Amino acid sequence: MTRLRVVLLCQLAFFIGWAAFLMDSHRDASIVWLETLPVDPRDLFSGQYVQLSYPIELPDSFGCHLSGSMYVKLISSGTVQTQGGPVVVYKAVDCSKKAGPDGLWVKAKKSQWRLEYGIGRFYVNERNALLKENSSNLVAKVSVSKSGVMRVVELVHRERAKPLPVPLAEP
């Protein structure tokens, strides 16, 4: 019976340590905003989530020809209007096997023709309106830890440009 208790205590200690690590890993993390691309959000076997895709996942868009694990440099690329006001969005500009000394570098892994950052899914409650939303209408608020690991913190609706009023033609 004592062995069973020791094994259970070891398992409990492992999961408590893991939870503490995950809670602390993004404590002083930088925050960046990323634009999203449209994808089909349905997968009945994985639960309720919003499937996300980002322009920074396309290595050909910024000339990255490395394979395997790497770091990708992000720089600000302009602003996007959201319901909460304008936010600065970031884009990928360079990749390297090691993080550079300047700028914001994030961890990525190349799989076939895309880069993966571990931020492709955002799990939500099954009644959340985001499940019905086209992901290209969203902007992702992403936390970047000191080691370059990314985590989606929040999804915000992008404000659509309002059409300009058409002047009436004079008779």
C-alpha positions as CSV (number, residue, x, y, z in Angstrom):
1,M,0.0,0.0,0.0
2,T,2.9,2.3,0.7
3,R,4.2,1.9,-2.9
4,L,0.8,3.0,-4.3
5,R,0.8,6.1,-2.1
6,V,4.4,7.0,-3.3
7,V,3.4,6.6,-6.9
8,L,0.3,8.7,-6.5
9,L,2.2,11.4,-4.7
10,C,4.8,11.5,-7.4
11,Q,2.1,11.8,-10.1
12,L,0.4,14.6,-8.1
13,A,3.8,16.4,-7.6
14,F,4.5,16.1,-11.4
15,F,1.1,17.7,-12.4
16,I,1.4,20.5,-9.7
17,G,4.9,21.3,-11.0
18,W,3.7,21.3,-14.6
19,A,0.8,23.6,-13.8
20,A,3.1,26.0,-11.9
21,F,5.5,26.0,-14.9
22,L,2.7,26.8,-17.4
23,M,1.3,29.6,-15.2
24,D,4.7,31.2,-14.7
25,S,6.1,30.8,-18.3
26,H,4.2,33.8,-19.7
27,R,4.3,36.0,-16.6
28,D,6.4,38.9,-18.1
29,A,5.6,38.0,-21.7
30,S,5.4,40.5,-24.6
31,I,2.1,41.0,-26.3
32,V,1.7,41.1,-30.1
33,W,-1.3,41.1,-32.3
34,L,-1.6,38.9,-35.4
35,E,-3.9,39.1,-38.4
36,T,-5.7,35.8,-39.2
37,L,-6.6,34.0,-42.5
38,P,-9.9,32.3,-43.3
39,V,-10.1,28.5,-42.5
40,D,-12.8,25.9,-41.9
41,P,-13.3,25.8,-38.1
42,R,-15.0,22.4,-37.8
43,D,-13.5,19.3,-36.3
44,L,-16.0,17.2,-34.4
45,F,-13.3,14.9,-32.7
46,S,-11.3,17.7,-31.1
47,G,-13.9,19.7,-29.2
48,Q,-15.1,23.2,-29.7
49,Y,-12.4,25.6,-30.9
50,V,-11.8,28.3,-33.4
51,Q,-9.3,27.1,-36.0
52,L,-6.8,29.9,-36.8
53,S,-4.3,30.5,-39.5
54,Y,-1.9,33.4,-39.8
55,P,0.1,35.0,-42.6
56,I,3.3,34.4,-40.6
57,E,2.7,30.6,-41.2
58,L,3.6,31.0,-44.9
59,P,7.4,30.8,-45.2
60,D,7.4,31.8,-48.8
61,S,5.8,35.1,-48.0
62,F,9.0,36.3,-46.3
63,G,11.6,34.1,-48.0
64,C,12.3,31.5,-45.3
65,H,13.8,28.3,-46.8
66,L,14.9,26.6,-43.6
67,S,13.5,23.3,-42.3
68,G,12.9,21.9,-38.9
69,S,12.9,24.0,-35.8
70,M,13.8,27.7,-36.1
71,Y,13.1,31.2,-34.9
72,V,11.1,33.8,-36.9
73,K,11.6,37.5,-36.5
74,L,8.4,39.6,-36.1
75,I,8.1,43.4,-36.7
76,S,5.1,45.7,-36.6
77,S,3.4,46.1,-40.0
78,G,0.7,48.7,-39.3
79,T,-2.5,49.0,-37.5
80,V,-5.9,47.3,-37.7
81,Q,-9.1,48.8,-36.3
82,T,-10.8,46.6,-33.7
83,Q,-13.9,47.1,-31.6
84,G,-11.6,48.2,-28.8
85,G,-9.7,50.6,-30.9
86,P,-6.6,50.4,-33.2
87,V,-4.0,47.7,-32.5
88,V,-0.5,47.3,-34.0
89,V,-0.2,44.0,-35.9
90,Y,3.0,42.1,-36.6
91,K,4.4,40.3,-39.6
92,A,7.3,37.8,-40.2
93,V,10.4,39.2,-41.9
94,D,13.2,36.8,-41.3
95,C,14.0,33.3,-40.0
96,S,17.1,31.8,-38.5
97,K,18.2,28.6,-36.6
98,K,19.0,30.9,-33.6
99,A,17.2,33.9,-32.3
100,G,18.9,37.2,-33.2
101,P,20.1,39.7,-30.7
102,D,17.7,42.4,-31.8
103,G,13.9,42.4,-32.2
104,L,11.2,39.9,-31.3
105,W,12.0,36.3,-32.3
106,V,9.5,33.5,-31.8
107,K,9.9,29.7,-32.0
108,A,8.5,27.9,-35.1
109,K,8.7,24.5,-36.6
110,K,8.4,23.8,-40.3
111,S,6.1,21.0,-41.4
112,Q,5.7,20.4,-45.1
113,W,4.9,23.9,-46.5
114,R,3.8,25.8,-43.3
115,L,5.4,27.0,-40.1
116,E,3.7,25.9,-36.9
117,Y,3.8,28.1,-33.8
118,G,1.4,26.1,-31.6
119,I,-1.3,28.8,-31.8
120,G,-3.6,27.3,-34.5
121,R,-6.5,26.5,-32.1
122,F,-8.3,28.7,-29.6
123,Y,-10.7,26.6,-27.4
124,V,-14.0,28.2,-26.5
125,N,-17.3,27.4,-24.8
126,E,-19.7,25.6,-27.2
127,R,-22.1,28.6,-27.0
128,N,-19.4,31.1,-27.9
129,A,-20.3,33.2,-31.0
130,L,-16.7,32.9,-32.2
131,L,-17.4,29.4,-33.4
132,K,-19.6,30.8,-36.2
133,E,-17.1,33.6,-37.1
134,N,-14.9,33.5,-40.2
135,S,-11.4,33.6,-38.7
136,S,-10.3,36.3,-41.2
137,N,-12.6,38.7,-39.3
138,L,-10.5,38.2,-36.1
139,V,-7.3,39.6,-34.8
140,A,-5.4,37.4,-32.2
141,K,-3.8,38.9,-29.1
142,V,-0.7,36.7,-28.6
143,S,1.6,36.5,-25.6
144,V,5.3,35.8,-26.4
145,S,7.4,34.4,-23.5
146,K,11.1,35.3,-23.1
147,S,12.0,32.0,-24.7
148,G,9.9,32.8,-27.8
149,V,6.9,30.5,-27.2
150,M,3.6,32.0,-28.3
151,R,0.2,31.6,-26.7
152,V,-3.2,33.0,-27.9
153,V,-4.6,35.2,-25.1
154,E,-7.7,36.6,-26.8
155,L,-9.5,37.0,-30.1
156,V,-11.0,40.3,-31.1
157,H,-13.3,41.2,-34.0
158,R,-11.8,43.3,-36.7
159,E,-13.8,46.4,-37.6
160,R,-14.9,46.3,-41.2
161,A,-14.2,49.4,-43.3
162,K,-17.5,51.3,-43.7
163,P,-18.4,52.1,-47.3
164,L,-18.3,55.7,-48.2
165,P,-21.7,57.2,-48.9
166,V,-22.5,57.5,-52.6
167,P,-23.6,61.1,-53.6
168,L,-26.9,61.3,-55.2
169,A,-26.8,62.3,-58.9
170,E,-28.5,65.5,-59.7
171,P,-31.5,65.3,-62.0
